[in-house]
Amino acid sequence: MSHKSILLDQLNACYNDKSWFIPLHEILIDLNAAQAAWETESKQSIWSIVNHLIFWNEKWLERYNAGQFELDSTINNEDTFYVNPHSINDLEWKKTLQRLETVFIDWNRAIEGSSDAKLISVIPSYYNAPWWGVVSNLCIHNAYHIGQIMLLKKQLLSSSQTSQ
C-alpha cells in the first residue's frame, strides 16, 4: 500500500467510513444543537470537541497546501474548543457540521492530488517529520477525539433517559 492510500483510508475511517470505530459523521448526524452543546461537569461538549477538530484539520490542511510549516505561538489550544454561547442553535450547528464535512472532503482532495514526492518530503521546521507522518498523526488525533465524542454522546443519551 502507498502512503496515499493509507492516508485516504485513515481520513475516511475518521469521517464517513465505518471500519474499526463509528465514524464522526454517523455519530453526529442525529444530534441537535442543544445535544451537541450539552456539557459534562468538566465542561466538555461534543460541539467544543468538533470545533477543536475543525480548527486543527483546517490549520494543518492550510499548512499542507502551502507546503510549509511555521510555528504559530499565538495559538492557544484551549481557545480551539470555544463555542459561542449566543450561537447555540440548530442553524449554527448545521454550519459547524458542514464545515467539518468540508475539511474532510478538502483533505481527501489534497491527498488524492498529491505526489508521492510531496508525501515523503520532510518539514525541516517540524522535527524533520515527513508530510505523510504528520497527516497520519492528525488522523490519530481525530480518532482520539472521536472516542471522546462517542463517550459524551453515550453520557448524553444516558442522562436524557434517566431524566425522563
N, C-alpha and C positions, 0 to 999 in steps of 0.2 A: 504494500500500500504506500502511496505517496503522502508527503506531508499535507498536500492539498486535500486529498480525500479524507484523511483522518480529521483535519480541522473542520471540514464541512460536516462530517459525521458528528463531531462534538458540538458544534453550533446548533445543528438541527436537533440533537438529543436534548439540548438545553431548552429550546423554544417550542418545537412542534412535533417532534418525532418520538413517540413512545418507545422507549427501549428499557434501560435499567431502572429508570425512575419516571414518574409522571412529569411530562414537560410543562414548562411555565404557562404556555397558552391554555392548556387544559385545566390547570389549577385555577387560573384567574378568570376564565370565561364566564362563570356563573356568579361572580361576586358583584355586588353593587358598591357604590361609593362608601356608604356607611359601614359596610362589612370590611372593605379594604382599609378604611381609616380606623377601625376598631383597634384599641391599644391594650396591650397587656400591662400588668403592674409595672413592668420595666420600661414602659413607654415605647415598645416596639409595635409597628403595624406593618401589614402587608404592603400598603401604599408606600410607606417610607423605604422599605427594602427595594421595592420596584424602582423608586426614584434613584436610589443608590446604584442599582444595576444599570439603569438608563445612563446615568452620569458617566460611569466608568467605561461602559461599552461605547458610548459616543466619543469620549475622550481618547480611548485607545484606537478607535476607528479613524479619528481625525489624525492622530499621530501616524498610523499605518499608511493612510492615504498620502500623507505628506512625506513619508519615507524617513522620518526623523523623530527623535525624542528629545525634548528639552524638559528638564525637571521644573515643574511649576510649584514653587514652595508656597504659593498663596492659597493652594487648595487645602481646605480643612475637611478631612474625610467626614467628620460629623455633619457638616453642612450638606453633604450629598444625600442625607436621609430626610431632609426637610420636606414637610407637607404643609402648604399654606392652609391654616385652619379656616380661612374665609373662602376657600375654593373647594371645599369638600361637597361635591355634588356629582350626580351621575354623568353630566356632560364632561366635567374635568377628568373624571376617572376614565371615561372613554377616550379622551385625548391622551391621557397617560398610557393607556393600553395601545393606542395607535402608535405613539412614539416608541414604545418598546418593540412592537412588531417591526416598525420601520428600521430600527437599528439592527435587528437581526437579519432582515432582508438585505440591508446595505452591507453587513458583514459577509453574508453569503456571496453577494455580487463581487465584493472586493477580493475575497479569497478565490472565487472561480476565475476572476480575471487576472490573477497574479501568476507571475512566472515562478518556476522553481528557484531561480536565482534570487528573487526578492524574498521568498520564504526562508531561504537559508542564510540570507545576509544578516550580519550582526549589527547590533545597535551599540556602538562604542560607548556612548554616554549612559547606557543602561546595562551595566555589568557584562558587556560584550555578548548579551543574550541574542540568539537568532530570533527573527520575527516569528517563525513557526512556534518557538517555545513560549514567547510572550502571549501569542494568541491562545495557545493551549492552556497556559496558566489562567488566562482570562476566563476560559471555559470552566476551569476548575473553580474559580471564584464564583462564577454564575451558579454552578451546581451546588456549592456550599450554601448560597443564599436561597436557592430553590428549595433545599431541605428545610431551611428556616421558615420559608413561606408556607410550605406544606404543614409544618407543625403548628404554625399560627392559625392556619385555616382549620385544622382539627380542633384546636383550642376554641376558636370562634364558634364552630358548629356545636361543640360540646356545651359551651356556655349558653348558646341560644336554646338548646334543647332543655337544659336544666332550668332556665328562666321561664319556660312555657307552662 
